[in-house]
Amino acid sequence: VSTQSTGADCRDHLKNAMFTKRDEEPEERAQNGDEDVGIGIMGDAYKGINNITKDRIHLRGMMKFTGWGKKDEPEMEIIDITEVPNNFDISQEALADDECYRITLEIIKANDLAAMDSNGLSDPFVELVFHKDLVLKTKVINKSVNPVWNEKFTLHIDDRSTLANILVYDHDIFGANDRIGYIDLDLASIPPFHRYTTTLNLGSSVDGEDYVGTLTLSYLVEVVPISSANDIRSIGTKGQERLLGIIQITVIEGIDLPPMNSDGTCDPFIRLQLSDQQFETKVIPSTLNPKWRESFEFRYLNTSGDIIQASLWDSEVGLSDNIIGDTEIDISKIAPNKPFKYIFGLDHTSTKISLLIKVLKFAELGAAELQLQKEINDAESRILKDQYALANTAKDISNVGYLIVKLIRATNLPSKKIGSMDPYVVMEIENCRSISPVREDCLEPEWNLTYRFPINDYHSVLYLSLLDEEDLVADAVLGRIAIPLFNCKGLKKYILKDPKLTGVGKGELIIETAIFYNPVRAAVRTFSPKEEIILKDPAKFDISLLQRDVKRITAQLEMVQDLGEGLDQIIRWRSKPLSFVSMIIFVLVTYYIELWMVPLIIGLLLMYSHIAQRCGFKKRESWIKNNANKAYYELSKDKTEGESTGFSAKLDKMKAVFTTAEGIQTGLDFAASIGEKFGHIGQWKCEFVSAMCCAILIAAAGLLYYVSLRYIIIVWGLNKFRKFYFKPNLVDNNELVDLLSRIPSFPEIEQYRQIRSRATGRSRAATDGSSDQYRVD
């Protein structure tokens, strides 16, 4: 739109670009893609301005709706239109110094509200919370579940990157008001200069009820000159505070702390401070190398600065704490959206602290972390698809992908005998962690919150934990789920598992996920070292896990044994046609195969396995999984059931420990002996075998110089078939194993050493029978 256009031309152009024509029927409007849209949790707020963002129309100055003469069709009056830069995006507009937002919100009516009083009715009113210091209320409509308010609220604000909480209450004369439902309205997702009238379902605040009614409201966001505003309320940040992102810091450990106590230890803790935000770790008593592994989140504001003060203290009971050292962390020098592990040296001391820092900048993410919307924004999806397209692979090879997780709600939560259920969700991927708000006293909590995570490894796993907040004790874990990124596809209900992810937990989670990634970047990242998970709890000894791992190894060895037995059946001519065909194939393959064919054959076998699984020819459940992991789950079940049997359960557990330990001991001895025996050949511990091996290797070198290796293999294979054809019951041997069996291992060498008498002290040797007169040679 040029500044030279007439007012009428501009008005007609914008009407055609932004609104449906009055003479179109609803079906025609749907075909043209023009549809009425809501905001927040009910729809994609930017669908209505797709055309205007494509044309890069920049609207400055004051605009208002005056109506087209019809009830539901607004008309826009354009006071001023300026020339637009090509890179402007209307969804990321910025206010000029002399501008502010005017929010017009009209609460029209509610329908089918839940009855909160004993007479089957309610006394509803609506509360609008824009900020803790900015709360607006409608009048109370007595004895009604279908109230009509038609109340309009207008306010001027300097920032709209916040949530407007619309709460519907039942008014009570005595006691606290009962909350019926709520709607979280994301002001940032409302396109400017669009008036919407919509009916939204209320989020339930009533236990046991999913539907508590609807609320009809109208809303409009305008950009107006400050001169036209009587009173501007600062609910966000222009000129004061603006949320730039989140700083996640994990305190890992302290290194080489000085002794501060009389016993040569200290009781350290770390204090982190960014402006007026301060966190402290727990105190680790009596140590010089503490390990915390505690995570904290700072709100990264434009007014908080870029320096985080990190100080190490020694805790003193009843006295002032003593500072050991401190350091400054400059956040502006840390690359955003990627975790980095740092070791900081403290000033005036040799002590160091190890921290994991990740800066999530909203400007980099493209939106606030908590943005409410029904589904992923179409414009954002297009941007992300273009960013991770194959054609743009070389632009940022380290930027693998982007994950969007929408936390919708939890269902089937158990009730508590004492206290209320206050659930919240913790989301973890790699070293990034986000925590949802707590829904107090609710068995069917609903969040409808969208979280965004930059992905550094496509093989990462998203962990979601549902917890119940407690006041006096540690928060209880209701359930947990693990979702690999390649399974993050669309809307799904997940049944929660227990905290160890082995059994069934309590409740269900409904989430929607979408992942955007570049396959080439993901493939390149696969061959780089995997990121260390700092937040992961250290492994602890568990006999059931040990038995599971022994079963896994045993299952793989049995599978190899079964394969060997199958080959043995072929070589022994148990089925003469099969053995004859196998012999011919062996000769042809050995004669014609080339080195380049080996990776090709392996690749074709992988493709065949995939096609067979997709077509149902082959079950995905492997033999190992069915036999090894089954034993683990059965063992876990037996463990749970046997805890109440007393002494017999403990006795069985001890027997299981000894049996497993014996198997591990035998396996470790065999593995160690193999390595030692090969080493003893080179060390000439057994001179005859070493000399024989030397002669065999020299002869083999001469043979390979004159004869091709493939011919030697063919002769060796045909000799195997020949021997067992004439003697099917011949006991075969492995020449290499037979050779190694002749070489002693280290414990055997120690047994072979002789005890020799010392040369000194003949009389002592004759009269003293102590072991001091002998030595081991």
Secondary structure, DSSP 8 states (H G I E B T S, - for coil): --TTS-HHHHHHHHHHHHS--TT--HHHHHHTT------GGGS-TTGGGHHHHHTT--B-S-EEE---SBTTB--EEES-B----TT--GGG----TTEEEEEEEEEEEEES----STTS---EEEEEEEETTEEEE-----S-SS-EEEEEEEEEES---SEEEEEEEE--SSS--EEEEEEEEEGGGS-TT--EEEEEE-EE-STT-S---EEEEEEEEEEEEGGG-S-EE-SS-TTS--EEEEEEEEEEEEES----STTS-B-EEEEEEETTEEEE-----SBSS-EEEEEEEEEEETTS-SEEEEEEEE--TTS--EEEEEEEEEGGGS-TTS-EEEEEE-TTSS-EEEEEEEEEEHHHHTS-SSB--SS--HHHHHHHHHHTSGGGGGG-TT--EEEEEEEEEEE-----SSS---EEEEEEETTEEEE----TT-SS-EEEEEEEEEES-TT-EEEEEEEE--SSS--EEEEEEEEEGGG--EEEEEEEE-TTSSSEEEEEEEEEEEEEE-HHHHHHHHTS-----TTS------HHHHHHHHHHHHHHHHHHHHHHHHHHHHHTTSSHHHHHHHHHHHHHHHHH--TTHHHHHHHHHHHHHHHHHHTTSS-SS-HHIIIIIHHHHHHHHHHHHHTTSTHHHHHHHHHHHHHHHHHHHHHHHHHHHHHHHHHHHHTTSSHHHHHHHHHHHHHHHHHHHHS-HHHHHHHHHHHHHHHHHH-TT-----HHHHHHHTS--HHHHHHH--EEE-SS-HHHHHH--SGGGEEE-
